[in-house]
Amino acid sequence: MDTCYACELPACTVEHCPPESFFSDGQRDQLLTVASCAQHTKDNSKDVEYARNALTTLWGVNTSGLELFGGKVKRSFDRSPKLLNTTFSTMQTVFYEGQLTGVFTLDMARVKNVFEACARAIHFRETEEKHANWEIVMPGLMFAPGNPDPDKQIPANVCEILSKINFAWRLVANPLVFEYGVAAEEGFLYCFVFYQSFPVYARPLGRDRDPVRI
């Protein structure tokens, strides 16, 4: 009997990686899945909704992200004014690249939880190995290279190093929503790209491997 991608419980369903709700209705053909128990399919559903909603509001998302925001994300906020307030309670207006927009604080623990689950699932598909602990780096939320604060140069330097790694990009059905690459020679370092604008790097952590400090 197959067991869950994230634990040893019997698999009774499948988990989409990334979550199915990241895709609009017309883009859900041939999604990547792994065998899953009920717990690991449902236990982070609230975080998935939060992360999806937040990602589709970020600067630079493509038409797929904007379409999702205009449909499912808006309906999500209509259903839950509390979620709307939780997501944007820190919103402030700013000018960016000559345009008026807004900035808000992300709940990083919730977003990281979703990306860690995605990393576990993708890694299981690639290797049939289950790995619980992951380091997640999100360059889109890091500091600009020109930041004068020396303590904030480390994240920028890490992101620059990661951007120069050669990944083997996998063939996926919906690259406008999600695509990923693997650098096996780096100890299975993964790069996920959402809506052609938001990269996420993930690597498994073990006893002999220290986390990237950000």
C-alpha positions as CSV (number, residue, x, y, z in Angstrom):
1,M,0.0,0.0,0.0
2,D,1.3,3.5,-0.9
3,T,2.0,5.8,2.0
4,C,1.8,9.5,2.3
5,Y,4.5,11.7,0.7
6,A,5.1,13.4,4.1
7,C,4.5,10.6,6.7
8,E,4.0,6.9,7.0
9,L,0.2,6.9,7.1
10,P,-1.6,5.0,4.3
11,A,-2.3,7.2,1.3
12,C,-6.0,7.8,0.7
13,T,-6.0,10.7,-1.6
14,V,-3.6,12.9,-3.5
15,E,-1.9,16.2,-2.8
16,H,-1.4,18.7,-5.6
17,C,2.0,20.4,-5.8
18,P,1.6,23.3,-5.8
19,P,-2.0,23.4,-4.4
20,E,-4.8,23.1,-6.9
21,S,-6.2,26.4,-5.8
22,F,-3.2,28.2,-7.2
23,F,-4.5,27.4,-10.7
24,S,-7.6,28.9,-12.4
25,D,-10.3,26.5,-13.5
26,G,-9.0,26.4,-17.1
27,Q,-5.4,25.6,-16.1
28,R,-5.9,22.5,-14.0
29,D,-5.0,19.8,-16.6
30,Q,-2.2,17.4,-15.7
31,L,-1.3,19.0,-12.4
32,L,1.5,17.4,-10.4
33,T,0.3,15.2,-7.6
34,V,1.7,12.9,-4.9
35,A,0.0,10.2,-2.8
36,S,-1.2,11.7,0.5
37,C,-3.0,11.0,3.7
38,A,-6.1,13.1,4.6
39,Q,-4.2,15.1,7.2
40,H,-1.4,16.3,4.9
41,T,-4.0,17.3,2.2
42,K,-6.2,19.4,4.5
43,D,-4.1,20.5,7.5
44,N,-2.7,23.6,5.8
45,S,-5.7,24.6,3.7
46,K,-6.1,27.9,5.5
47,D,-2.4,28.7,4.9
48,V,-2.8,27.7,1.2
49,E,-5.6,30.2,0.8
50,Y,-3.7,32.9,2.5
51,A,-0.5,32.3,0.5
52,R,-2.3,32.1,-2.8
53,N,-4.2,35.3,-2.1
54,A,-1.0,37.1,-1.1
55,L,1.0,35.9,-4.1
56,T,-1.5,37.1,-6.6
57,T,-1.3,40.6,-5.3
58,L,2.4,40.9,-5.6
59,W,4.1,43.3,-8.1
60,G,4.8,41.7,-11.5
61,V,2.5,38.7,-11.5
62,N,1.5,37.7,-15.0
63,T,-2.0,37.5,-16.5
64,S,-2.6,34.1,-14.9
65,G,-2.0,35.6,-11.5
66,L,-4.1,38.6,-12.3
67,E,-6.9,36.4,-13.6
68,L,-6.9,34.3,-10.4
69,F,-6.9,37.4,-8.3
70,G,-9.9,38.8,-10.2
71,G,-11.8,35.6,-9.7
72,K,-11.2,33.1,-6.9
73,V,-9.1,35.5,-4.7
74,K,-11.7,38.2,-4.7
75,R,-14.4,35.7,-3.9
76,S,-12.2,34.4,-1.1
77,F,-12.1,37.9,0.4
78,D,-15.8,38.4,-0.1
79,R,-16.5,35.2,1.8
80,S,-14.1,36.2,4.6
81,P,-13.8,39.9,5.5
82,K,-11.6,38.7,8.4
83,L,-9.1,37.1,6.0
84,L,-9.1,40.4,4.0
85,N,-8.3,42.4,7.1
86,T,-5.7,39.9,8.3
87,T,-4.0,40.0,4.9
88,F,-4.0,43.8,4.3
89,S,-4.2,45.3,7.8
90,T,-0.6,46.7,7.5
91,M,-1.1,48.1,4.0
92,Q,0.5,51.4,3.2
93,T,0.6,53.3,-0.1
94,V,3.9,53.8,-1.8
95,F,5.3,54.8,-5.2
96,Y,7.1,52.1,-7.1
97,E,8.6,52.5,-10.6
98,G,6.6,55.7,-10.9
99,Q,3.2,54.1,-10.0
100,L,1.1,54.3,-6.9
101,T,0.8,50.9,-5.2
102,G,0.8,49.4,-1.8
103,V,3.0,47.4,0.6
104,F,1.9,45.1,3.4
105,T,3.5,42.7,5.8
106,L,3.3,39.0,5.0
107,D,2.8,36.3,7.6
108,M,6.0,34.5,6.7
109,A,5.3,31.5,8.8
110,R,2.1,30.7,6.9
111,V,3.7,31.3,3.5
112,K,6.7,29.2,4.4
113,N,4.5,26.4,5.6
114,V,2.9,26.2,2.1
115,F,6.2,26.2,0.3
116,E,7.7,23.6,2.6
117,A,4.8,21.3,1.8
118,C,5.4,21.9,-1.9
119,A,9.1,21.2,-1.5
120,R,8.4,17.9,0.3
121,A,6.0,16.9,-2.5
122,I,8.2,17.8,-5.4
123,H,11.2,16.1,-3.7
124,F,9.2,13.0,-3.2
125,R,8.2,13.0,-6.9
126,E,11.9,13.4,-7.9
127,T,13.5,11.0,-5.5
128,E,10.8,8.9,-3.7
129,E,12.5,10.1,-0.5
130,K,10.6,11.8,2.3
131,H,12.3,14.8,3.9
132,A,10.7,16.9,6.6
133,N,13.1,19.8,7.1
134,W,13.6,22.5,4.5
135,E,15.3,25.8,4.1
136,I,13.1,28.3,2.1
137,V,14.5,31.4,0.5
138,M,12.2,34.0,-1.2
139,P,14.3,36.5,-3.1
140,G,11.2,38.6,-3.9
141,L,10.9,39.5,-0.2
142,M,14.6,40.0,0.4
143,F,16.5,43.3,0.6
144,A,17.8,45.3,-2.4
145,P,21.5,44.9,-3.2
146,G,22.1,48.6,-2.7
147,N,20.8,48.6,0.9
148,P,23.5,50.4,3.0
149,D,22.9,48.3,6.1
150,P,25.7,45.7,6.3
151,D,23.4,43.3,8.3
152,K,21.0,43.3,5.4
153,Q,23.6,42.5,2.7
154,I,23.7,38.8,3.6
155,P,20.2,38.1,2.2
156,A,21.0,40.0,-1.0
157,N,24.3,38.1,-1.4
158,V,22.5,34.8,-0.9
159,C,20.0,35.6,-3.6
160,E,22.7,36.6,-6.0
161,I,24.4,33.3,-5.6
162,L,21.2,31.4,-6.0
163,S,20.3,33.3,-9.2
164,K,23.6,32.0,-10.9
165,I,22.9,28.3,-10.3
166,N,22.1,26.3,-13.4
167,F,18.8,24.4,-12.8
168,A,17.5,21.6,-14.9
169,W,14.0,22.8,-15.6
170,R,11.2,20.1,-15.7
171,L,8.5,20.0,-18.2
172,V,5.2,21.0,-16.6
173,A,1.7,21.5,-18.1
174,N,1.1,25.0,-16.8
175,P,4.3,27.0,-16.6
176,L,2.4,30.3,-16.6
177,V,1.3,29.4,-13.1
178,F,4.1,27.2,-11.8
179,E,7.4,25.7,-13.0
180,Y,10.4,24.3,-11.2
181,G,14.0,23.3,-11.7
182,V,16.4,21.0,-9.9
183,A,20.1,21.4,-9.2
184,A,20.9,17.9,-8.0
185,E,24.7,18.6,-7.8
186,E,23.8,21.2,-5.1
187,G,22.3,18.5,-2.9
188,F,18.9,18.8,-4.5
189,L,18.3,22.5,-4.5
190,Y,15.0,23.4,-6.1
191,C,13.8,26.6,-7.7
192,F,10.0,27.1,-7.9
193,V,8.6,30.0,-10.0
194,F,5.0,31.2,-9.5
195,Y,3.2,33.3,-12.1
196,Q,6.5,33.9,-13.9
197,S,7.5,36.5,-11.3
198,F,8.0,35.0,-7.8
199,P,10.9,32.6,-7.4
200,V,11.2,30.4,-4.3
201,Y,14.3,28.3,-3.5
202,A,14.2,25.2,-1.3
203,R,16.7,22.7,-0.1
204,P,16.5,19.8,2.3
205,L,18.3,20.3,5.6
206,G,20.1,17.4,7.4
207,R,22.5,17.0,10.3
208,D,25.5,17.8,8.1
209,R,23.9,20.8,6.5
210,D,23.4,24.3,8.0
211,P,20.5,26.5,7.0
212,V,21.0,29.5,4.8
213,R,20.8,32.4,7.3
214,I,18.5,35.1,6.2
